[in-house]
Amino acid sequence: MAVLLRSVTWGLFPWRGCYSRAPQRGLSKGFVEALEAVVGRPHVSTAAAVREHHGHDESMYRCHPPDAVVWPQNVDQVSRLAALCYSEGVAIIPFGTGTGLEGGVCALQGGVCINLTHMDRIRELHPEDFSVVVEPGVTRKALNIHLRDCGLWFPVDPGADASLCGMAATSASGTNAVRYGTMRDNVINLEVVLPDGRLLHTAGQGRHFKKSAAGYNLTGLFVGSEGTLGLITSATLRLHPAPEATVAATCAFPSVQAAVDSTVQMLQTAVPVARIEFLDDVMMDACNRYSKLNCSVAPTLFLEFHGSEQALAEQLQRAEVITQDNGAFHFSCAKEAEECNQLWTARHNAWYAFLALAPGYKGYSTDVCVPISRLPEILVHAKEKLKASGLTGAIVGHVGDGNFHCLLLVNPDDAKELQRVKTFANELGRMALALHGTCTGEHGIGMGKQQLLQEEIGPVGLETMKQLKATLDPRGLMNPGKVL
């Protein structure tokens, strides 16, 4: 047998550290040699440091290293690797840039981690059709650099410079989703290596149409599948015209309620905002310190508008009136590229700014998403719950689409505090469900929200998902222990 049986256990919150630092024992010498025969010896590693690097993402979950890491160079090698692992009963864990937040790359049953970053070609660009085909090693920033001279861009921006195929696998979204949609809205076609090595083109090979009514939506099935159904080896993505001009603005509010009411009113009156981000007072204090901003320490909205110069002036005026009607103060605009970049860099660095408030503590992040009409209720409730729990936390989010994050600082040696964190996260998820929302808007289910998923979709929904999983992965070897 290629794999030795192992038991996998972890505690309430398994903080970063390695599940096992013992020498790799799970794969036979002959199996490792078979991996080397597919990709070449330089592209296979069983070194402890390499395996540990691939056994965790940016979440709080403990490192669970794979037994080996391989770097295929093309889709044929991925197909052969999958077929080899599947025939021997070896777990397969896809790996992109490792920027996930729900333990999606932890190798809970050991196995082979397939690192896809060496496949980094932009295979096709169709400017006239507003589409591009990228391999899994292409990141969001790399694609937009490539597109600079085309007058096009790919706007989905989760903050991290994640791989685009990884973003498809996790159904990522981010700051621009309110105007341009999420990954689910911007993936046209996927090339997927199924667990047994077969190659699937979810919308047909080479197709990049605007719309289709042909059969089941296989592309949608794999977007958000978190590596549990197959390995995405290329994605055909929808591109958008680059905006003629951009302007950003910030405005502070006397309360969370006032900030969120402004958000809802802007959306209800069709102000075409491109980004609308909420940061509470704790997060604004952290960003001021970390990113050298000089903003009010109060609930704040970061706004961005795209369009012509004339359109931007009108959008700004409408937004300012709405925010002032809700008691906003310090409404300020940033029209120069350098000023805009400073604001959004600070927003993207909010996680690191928050961690810097308490060196030595660990960070935990959870997210939920609710209908826009229920956003004021849940945000105010979350803020009150944070204060009542005694936890150090901050709220930040893409409130234009009802999605926000609660970030918590935790002493990993304090068991009672860890329990309070878990209780808070579960209560927040269940409140989102009670308000007809979802337990996760963009982080995914991963290892931590499987019970909430069951409560969200119900027994028939869960059984349907299990049947789909069993059909595509009857041996349960694709990224085991995640989602279901």
C-alpha positions as CSV (number, residue, x, y, z in Angstrom):
1,M,0.0,0.0,0.0
2,A,1.3,3.4,-0.9
3,V,-0.3,5.1,2.1
4,L,0.1,4.2,5.7
5,L,-3.1,4.6,7.8
6,R,-3.0,7.6,10.1
7,S,-5.3,9.1,12.6
8,V,-6.0,12.8,12.3
9,T,-7.0,14.8,15.4
10,W,-6.9,18.4,16.2
11,G,-8.1,20.5,19.1
12,L,-10.6,23.3,19.4
13,F,-8.4,25.7,17.4
14,P,-5.2,24.0,16.2
15,W,-2.9,27.0,16.0
16,R,0.0,27.1,13.6
17,G,2.6,24.4,14.2
18,C,3.1,21.1,12.5
19,Y,0.9,18.1,13.1
20,S,3.8,15.8,12.7
21,R,7.5,16.7,12.3
22,A,8.5,13.0,12.0
23,P,10.3,12.0,8.9
24,Q,8.1,11.3,5.9
25,R,6.9,7.7,6.0
26,G,3.6,7.6,4.2
27,L,4.7,6.9,0.6
28,S,6.8,4.0,-0.5
29,K,10.1,4.5,-2.3
30,G,8.7,3.0,-5.4
31,F,5.7,5.4,-5.4
32,V,8.0,8.5,-5.0
33,E,10.1,7.2,-7.9
34,A,6.9,6.9,-10.0
35,L,6.2,10.6,-9.2
36,E,9.7,11.5,-10.3
37,A,9.2,9.6,-13.5
38,V,6.2,11.8,-14.4
39,V,7.6,15.3,-13.5
40,G,11.4,14.7,-13.2
41,R,13.3,14.3,-9.9
42,P,13.9,18.1,-9.5
43,H,10.2,18.6,-9.3
44,V,9.5,16.2,-6.4
45,S,10.3,16.9,-2.8
46,T,9.8,14.9,0.4
47,A,12.0,17.3,2.5
48,A,10.3,18.2,5.8
49,A,10.6,22.0,5.3
50,V,9.0,21.9,1.9
51,R,6.2,19.6,3.1
52,E,5.5,21.8,6.1
53,H,5.4,24.9,3.9
54,H,2.7,23.3,1.9
55,G,0.7,22.0,4.9
56,H,-0.9,25.3,5.8
57,D,-2.5,28.4,4.4
58,E,-2.9,31.8,6.1
59,S,-5.5,30.6,8.5
60,M,-5.1,29.6,12.1
61,Y,-5.2,25.9,11.4
62,R,-2.2,23.7,12.3
63,C,0.1,22.6,9.6
64,H,-0.8,19.1,8.3
65,P,2.0,18.4,5.8
66,P,1.6,16.2,2.7
67,D,3.9,13.2,2.2
68,A,5.4,14.7,-1.0
69,V,5.1,17.9,-3.0
70,V,5.3,17.8,-6.8
71,W,5.5,20.6,-9.4
72,P,4.0,19.6,-12.7
73,Q,4.9,21.7,-15.8
74,N,1.8,21.0,-18.0
75,V,-1.7,19.6,-17.9
76,D,-0.5,16.2,-19.2
77,Q,1.7,15.8,-16.2
78,V,-1.2,16.8,-13.9
79,S,-3.4,14.2,-15.5
80,R,-0.7,11.4,-15.1
81,L,-0.1,12.4,-11.5
82,A,-3.8,12.3,-10.6
83,A,-4.2,8.9,-12.3
84,L,-1.1,7.6,-10.4
85,C,-2.3,8.8,-7.0
86,Y,-5.9,7.6,-7.6
87,S,-4.8,4.1,-8.6
88,E,-2.8,3.8,-5.4
89,G,-5.3,5.3,-3.1
90,V,-3.2,8.4,-2.3
91,A,-4.8,11.7,-1.3
92,I,-4.4,14.6,-3.7
93,I,-4.2,18.2,-2.5
94,P,-4.1,21.1,-5.0
95,F,-1.9,24.0,-4.1
96,G,-1.8,27.5,-5.6
97,T,-0.4,30.4,-3.6
98,G,-1.6,29.2,-0.1
99,T,-3.5,32.4,0.7
100,G,-6.7,30.8,1.8
101,L,-8.3,31.3,5.2
102,E,-10.1,28.1,6.0
103,G,-7.3,25.4,6.0
104,G,-8.0,24.4,2.4
105,V,-4.5,23.1,1.7
106,C,-4.0,21.1,5.0
107,A,-3.2,17.5,4.1
108,L,-5.4,15.8,6.7
109,Q,-4.6,12.4,5.3
110,G,-1.1,13.1,4.0
111,G,-0.8,12.2,0.4
112,V,0.6,14.3,-2.5
113,C,0.4,18.1,-2.8
114,I,0.3,19.1,-6.4
115,N,1.8,22.6,-6.6
116,L,0.5,24.2,-9.8
117,T,2.5,27.4,-9.8
118,H,5.0,26.3,-12.4
119,M,2.1,26.3,-14.9
120,D,2.1,30.1,-15.3
121,R,1.3,30.8,-19.0
122,I,-1.4,33.1,-20.3
123,R,-2.5,30.7,-23.0
124,E,-4.9,32.9,-25.0
125,L,-6.1,36.5,-25.0
126,H,-9.1,37.5,-27.0
127,P,-9.4,41.3,-26.5
128,E,-12.3,41.6,-28.9
129,D,-14.2,38.9,-27.0
130,F,-13.2,40.3,-23.6
131,S,-11.8,36.9,-22.5
132,V,-8.5,35.3,-21.5
133,V,-7.3,31.8,-20.7
134,V,-4.8,31.5,-17.8
135,E,-3.0,28.6,-16.2
136,P,-3.1,28.2,-12.4
137,G,0.3,29.8,-11.8
138,V,-0.9,33.1,-13.1
139,T,-1.8,35.6,-10.4
140,R,-4.3,38.4,-10.4
141,K,-1.6,41.1,-10.5
142,A,0.4,39.3,-13.2
143,L,-2.6,39.1,-15.4
144,N,-3.4,42.8,-15.0
145,I,0.2,43.8,-15.8
146,H,-0.1,41.7,-19.0
147,L,-3.4,43.5,-19.9
148,R,-2.2,47.1,-19.3
149,D,-1.8,47.9,-23.0
150,C,-5.1,46.3,-24.1
151,G,-7.4,48.7,-22.3
152,L,-8.8,45.8,-20.3
153,W,-8.5,44.5,-16.8
154,F,-9.6,41.7,-14.5
155,P,-11.3,43.4,-11.6
156,V,-11.9,40.6,-9.0
157,D,-9.7,41.6,-6.2
158,P,-9.6,39.5,-2.9
159,G,-6.7,41.5,-1.6
160,A,-4.0,38.8,-1.7
161,D,-2.2,38.3,-5.0
162,A,-3.8,34.9,-5.3
163,S,-3.6,32.6,-8.3
164,L,-6.6,33.0,-10.6
165,C,-7.4,29.3,-10.7
166,G,-7.2,29.2,-7.0
167,M,-9.6,32.1,-6.8
168,A,-12.0,30.1,-9.0
169,A,-11.6,27.1,-6.8
170,T,-12.6,29.1,-3.7
171,S,-15.2,31.4,-5.4
172,A,-13.2,34.4,-4.4
173,S,-14.6,38.0,-4.6
174,G,-13.3,41.0,-2.8
175,T,-13.5,44.8,-3.0
176,N,-14.8,45.2,-6.6
177,A,-17.6,42.6,-6.4
178,V,-20.3,45.2,-5.9
179,R,-19.8,46.4,-9.5
180,Y,-18.0,43.6,-11.3
181,G,-19.2,40.5,-9.5
182,T,-17.4,37.6,-8.0
183,M,-15.4,34.8,-9.5
184,R,-18.6,32.9,-10.1
185,D,-19.7,35.7,-12.4
186,N,-16.4,36.0,-14.2
187,V,-15.4,32.4,-15.0
188,I,-16.6,31.3,-18.5
189,N,-14.9,27.9,-18.8
190,L,-12.6,25.7,-16.8
191,E,-10.1,22.9,-17.8
192,V,-10.2,20.4,-14.9
193,V,-8.3,17.2,-14.3
194,L,-10.7,14.9,-12.6
195,P,-9.5,12.7,-9.7
196,D,-8.9,9.7,-11.9
197,G,-6.9,11.7,-14.5
198,R,-9.5,12.4,-17.1
199,L,-9.6,15.9,-18.6
200,L,-12.9,17.9,-18.5
201,H,-13.6,21.2,-20.2
202,T,-16.7,22.4,-18.3
203,A,-18.1,24.4,-21.1
204,G,-16.5,22.6,-24.0
205,Q,-13.0,22.7,-25.2
206,G,-11.9,26.2,-26.4
207,R,-15.3,27.8,-25.9
208,H,-15.5,31.4,-24.6
209,F,-19.1,32.5,-25.3
210,K,-21.0,35.3,-23.5
211,K,-23.8,33.0,-22.5
212,S,-25.1,29.5,-22.9
213,A,-28.2,27.4,-22.2
214,A,-26.5,24.2,-23.1
215,G,-27.1,21.5,-20.4
216,Y,-26.0,21.6,-16.8
217,N,-23.7,24.4,-15.5
218,L,-20.5,22.3,-14.9
219,T,-18.4,25.5,-14.7
220,G,-20.5,26.6,-11.8
221,L,-20.1,23.2,-10.1
222,F,-16.3,23.6,-9.9
223,V,-16.2,27.3,-9.0
224,G,-16.1,27.2,-5.2
225,S,-15.4,23.4,-5.0
226,E,-12.3,24.1,-2.9
227,G,-10.2,21.4,-4.7
228,T,-12.6,18.6,-3.6
229,L,-13.8,17.6,-7.1
230,G,-10.7,18.0,-9.3
231,L,-7.6,20.1,-10.2
232,I,-8.3,23.3,-12.2
233,T,-5.5,23.5,-14.8
234,S,-6.8,26.5,-16.7
235,A,-9.6,29.1,-16.5
236,T,-11.2,31.2,-19.2
237,L,-12.1,34.5,-17.6
238,R,-14.3,37.4,-18.5
239,L,-12.4,40.7,-18.9
240,H,-13.7,44.3,-18.5
241,P,-12.9,47.6,-20.0
242,A,-10.4,49.5,-17.9
243,P,-12.1,52.6,-16.4
244,E,-11.4,55.9,-18.0
245,A,-10.9,57.6,-14.6
246,T,-11.0,56.6,-11.0
247,V,-11.6,58.5,-7.8
248,A,-11.6,57.3,-4.2
249,A,-13.2,58.8,-1.1
250,T,-13.4,58.3,2.6
251,C,-16.0,59.4,5.1
252,A,-16.3,58.8,8.8
253,F,-19.6,58.3,10.7
254,P,-20.8,58.7,14.3
255,S,-22.0,55.1,14.4
256,V,-21.9,51.7,12.6
257,Q,-25.6,52.1,11.9
258,A,-25.1,55.4,10.1
259,A,-22.3,54.0,7.9
260,V,-24.3,51.0,6.9
261,D,-27.5,53.0,6.3
262,S,-25.5,55.1,3.9
263,T,-24.3,52.0,2.1
264,V,-27.8,50.7,1.7
265,Q,-29.1,54.0,0.5
266,M,-26.4,54.4,-2.1
267,L,-27.2,51.0,-3.5
268,Q,-31.0,51.6,-3.4
269,T,-30.6,54.9,-5.4
270,A,-28.3,53.2,-7.9
271,V,-25.2,55.2,-7.2
272,P,-22.7,53.2,-9.5
273,V,-20.1,52.7,-6.8
274,A,-17.2,50.4,-7.8
275,R,-16.0,49.6,-4.3
276,I,-17.6,50.4,-0.9
277,E,-15.7,49.1,2.1
278,F,-16.6,49.4,5.8
279,L,-13.9,49.6,8.5
280,D,-15.0,50.0,12.2
281,D,-13.2,52.3,14.7
282,V,-10.8,49.5,15.9
283,M,-9.7,48.8,12.3
284,M,-9.3,52.5,11.5
285,D,-7.0,52.9,14.5
286,A,-5.0,49.9,13.4
287,C,-4.7,51.2,9.8
288,N,-3.7,54.6,10.9
289,R,-0.9,53.2,12.9
290,Y,0.3,50.5,10.4
291,S,-0.3,52.3,7.1
292,K,0.5,55.9,8.3
293,L,-3.0,57.2,7.5
294,N,-4.5,60.2,9.2
295,C,-8.2,59.2,9.2
296,S,-10.7,59.7,12.0
297,V,-10.9,56.8,14.4
298,A,-14.6,56.1,13.8
299,P,-16.7,53.8,11.6
300,T,-15.6,54.6,8.1
301,L,-16.5,53.9,4.5
302,F,-13.8,53.7,1.7
303,L,-15.4,54.4,-1.7
304,E,-14.2,54.2,-5.2
305,F,-15.9,55.3,-8.4
306,H,-15.1,54.4,-12.1
307,G,-16.1,56.3,-15.2
308,S,-15.6,59.5,-17.2
309,E,-14.5,62.7,-15.4
310,Q,-18.1,64.1,-15.8
311,A,-19.7,61.0,-14.5
312,L,-17.3,60.8,-11.5
313,A,-18.2,64.3,-10.4
314,E,-21.9,63.5,-10.4
315,Q,-21.3,60.2,-8.5
316,L,-19.2,61.9,-5.9
317,Q,-21.8,64.6,-5.3
318,R,-24.6,62.0,-4.9
319,A,-22.6,59.9,-2.5
320,E,-21.6,62.9,-0.4
321,V,-25.2,64.1,-0.1
322,I,-26.3,60.6,1.1
323,T,-23.5,60.2,3.6
324,Q,-24.0,63.7,5.0
325,D,-27.7,63.0,5.4
326,N,-26.6,60.1,7.7
327,G,-24.3,62.3,9.8
328,A,-21.0,61.7,8.0
329,F,-18.0,63.9,8.6
330,H,-14.6,64.3,7.0
331,F,-15.8,63.4,3.5
332,S,-12.6,63.6,1.5
333,C,-11.6,62.6,-2.1
334,A,-8.5,61.1,-3.5
335,K,-8.2,61.8,-7.2
336,E,-4.5,61.2,-7.8
337,A,-3.3,57.6,-8.4
338,E,-0.8,57.8,-5.6
339,E,-3.5,58.8,-3.1
340,C,-5.9,56.1,-4.3
341,N,-3.2,53.5,-4.1
342,Q,-2.4,54.5,-0.5
343,L,-6.0,54.1,0.6
344,W,-6.5,50.7,-1.0
345,T,-3.1,49.4,0.1
346,A,-4.1,50.3,3.6
347,R,-7.4,48.4,3.1
348,H,-5.7,45.4,1.7
349,N,-3.2,45.4,4.6
350,A,-5.9,45.7,7.2
351,W,-5.3,42.1,8.4
352,Y,-1.6,42.8,9.1
353,A,-2.5,46.1,10.7
354,F,-4.9,44.3,13.0
355,L,-2.3,41.7,14.0
356,A,0.2,44.5,14.7
357,L,-2.0,45.7,17.5
358,A,-1.0,42.8,19.7
359,P,2.4,41.2,18.8
360,G,2.5,37.5,19.8
361,Y,-1.2,37.0,19.6
362,K,-2.8,35.0,16.8
363,G,-5.4,36.2,14.4
364,Y,-8.7,34.5,13.5
365,S,-11.0,35.7,10.7
366,T,-14.5,34.7,9.9
367,D,-16.9,36.0,7.3
368,V,-20.6,36.0,6.6
369,C,-22.9,37.5,4.0
370,V,-26.5,38.6,4.3
371,P,-29.1,40.4,2.1
372,I,-28.4,44.1,1.9
373,S,-31.6,45.0,3.8
374,R,-30.4,43.0,6.8
375,L,-26.8,44.3,6.8
376,P,-27.4,47.1,9.4
377,E,-29.0,44.7,11.8
378,I,-26.2,42.1,11.7
379,L,-23.4,44.6,11.7
380,V,-24.7,46.4,14.8
381,H,-25.4,43.1,16.5
382,A,-21.8,41.8,15.7
383,K,-20.3,44.9,17.1
384,E,-22.3,44.6,20.3
385,K,-21.5,40.9,20.6
386,L,-17.8,41.7,20.2
387,K,-17.9,44.1,23.1
388,A,-19.9,41.8,25.3
389,S,-17.6,38.8,24.6
390,G,-14.5,40.6,26.0
391,L,-12.6,39.7,22.8
392,T,-10.4,42.1,20.9
393,G,-12.0,42.3,17.5
394,A,-12.6,44.4,14.5
395,I,-15.1,44.5,11.6
396,V,-14.2,45.1,8.0
397,G,-16.0,44.2,4.9
398,H,-17.3,44.5,1.4
399,V,-20.6,45.9,2.6
400,G,-21.7,46.7,-0.9
401,D,-22.7,43.1,-1.4
402,G,-23.6,42.3,2.2
403,N,-20.3,40.6,3.1
404,F,-18.1,41.4,6.0
405,H,-15.4,39.9,8.2
406,C,-14.9,39.8,11.9
407,L,-11.2,39.7,12.9
408,L,-10.2,38.5,16.3
409,L,-7.0,38.6,18.3
410,V,-6.5,35.5,20.4
411,N,-4.0,34.3,23.0
412,P,-3.4,30.7,21.8
413,D,-2.5,29.6,25.4
414,D,-5.8,30.7,26.8
415,A,-8.3,27.9,26.4
416,K,-11.3,29.9,27.6
417,E,-10.5,32.7,25.1
418,L,-10.3,30.1,22.4
419,Q,-13.8,28.8,23.4
420,R,-15.2,32.3,23.3
421,V,-13.8,32.8,19.8
422,K,-15.4,29.6,18.6
423,T,-18.7,30.5,20.2
424,F,-18.7,34.0,18.7
425,A,-17.9,32.7,15.2
426,N,-20.7,30.1,15.4
427,E,-23.2,32.6,16.7
428,L,-22.4,35.0,14.0
429,G,-22.7,32.3,11.3
430,R,-26.1,31.3,12.7
431,M,-27.3,34.8,12.9
432,A,-26.5,35.3,9.2
433,L,-28.4,32.1,8.4
434,A,-31.4,33.4,10.5
435,L,-31.4,36.6,8.4
436,H,-31.5,34.5,5.1
437,G,-27.8,34.9,4.4
438,T,-24.9,32.5,4.2
439,C,-22.2,31.4,6.7
440,T,-19.5,32.5,4.3
441,G,-19.4,35.0,1.5
442,E,-15.9,34.3,0.3
443,H,-13.6,32.4,2.7
444,G,-15.3,29.1,1.9
445,I,-16.2,26.1,4.1
446,G,-12.8,24.4,4.3
447,M,-12.3,22.7,7.7
448,G,-14.1,25.0,10.0
449,K,-17.7,25.6,8.7
450,Q,-18.9,22.2,7.8
451,Q,-21.6,22.1,10.5
452,L,-22.8,25.6,9.4
453,L,-23.0,24.3,5.8
454,Q,-25.3,21.5,6.9
455,E,-27.5,24.0,8.7
456,E,-27.5,26.3,5.7
457,I,-28.4,24.0,2.8
458,G,-30.4,21.4,4.8
459,P,-30.3,17.6,4.6
460,V,-31.4,17.2,1.0
461,G,-28.9,19.8,-0.2
462,L,-26.1,18.1,1.8
463,E,-27.0,14.7,0.4
464,T,-27.0,16.1,-3.1
465,M,-23.6,17.5,-2.6
466,K,-22.4,14.2,-1.2
467,Q,-23.8,12.4,-4.3
468,L,-22.0,14.7,-6.6
469,K,-18.7,14.2,-4.7
470,A,-19.2,10.4,-4.8
471,T,-19.8,10.5,-8.5
472,L,-16.7,12.5,-9.3
473,D,-14.5,11.2,-6.5
474,P,-15.8,7.8,-5.4
475,R,-12.6,7.0,-3.4
476,G,-12.8,10.3,-1.5
477,L,-9.2,11.2,-2.4
478,M,-9.5,14.8,-3.7
479,N,-8.6,17.2,-0.8
480,P,-10.2,15.0,1.8
481,G,-11.7,16.5,5.0
482,K,-12.8,19.8,3.3
483,V,-16.3,21.1,2.7
484,L,-18.2,17.9,3.4
